[in-house]
Amino acid sequence: MRRSTTICGLLLALAGLVTATAASATRTAARPSVATREAVVLYMRDIMRYSRETRYWQHVIGERLSPPPSEARGALAPTTLRRLDARWRHREQAVSRRAQHPPHRRAWMCIHRYEASWDDPLGPYYGGLQMDLSFQRAYGGWLLRRKGTADHWTPLEQIWTAEKAFTTRGFYPWPNTARACGLL
């Protein structure tokens, strides 16, 4: 009798150990590891940075803005976030590459040579392409609100603002310098 009680006790202890191990494994599986949480944080940080850069360049060059990465908020699996990260990185690189090559860059550089320095603060015309405030408001309003007058913009931002005007006005806002460059 004593032996059967001991065996029953050992079996109960073994069953309790198996149950405790299974419960512990369930809790561990439900909670992501530290490495997984760190990966999620890193992917989310990169996705948000690529999204910001993409939307910035889209603003500058006048493209339709990509929607913000709201799909990343619900997807916490590192594999899903890795795919989203790659997609946003690709978008950012593509729009950044387009932004570096304005269609009439050579013409704008010629006009700039006859105008002023890129950071010319003397009004009523600002920057390297000598844009007045109404021109900046009409074609570079987002930059004007964000950074101030054109003398605070990068040369590329000034060129893309002029590109937006070019689609409707051509080189006519710069009659003398465009003529000197052979553009009119």
Secondary structure, DSSP 4 states (H G I P E B T S, - for coil): -HHHHHHHHHHHHHHHHHHHHHHHHHHHHHS--HHHHHHHHHHHHHHHHHHHHHHHHHHHHTPPPPPP-THHHH---HHHHHHHHHHHHHHHHHHHHHHTS-TTHHHHHHHHHHS--TT---TTSBTTTTB-HHHHHHHHHHHHHHH-SGGGS-HHHHHHHHHHHHHHHTTTTSHHHHHHTT--
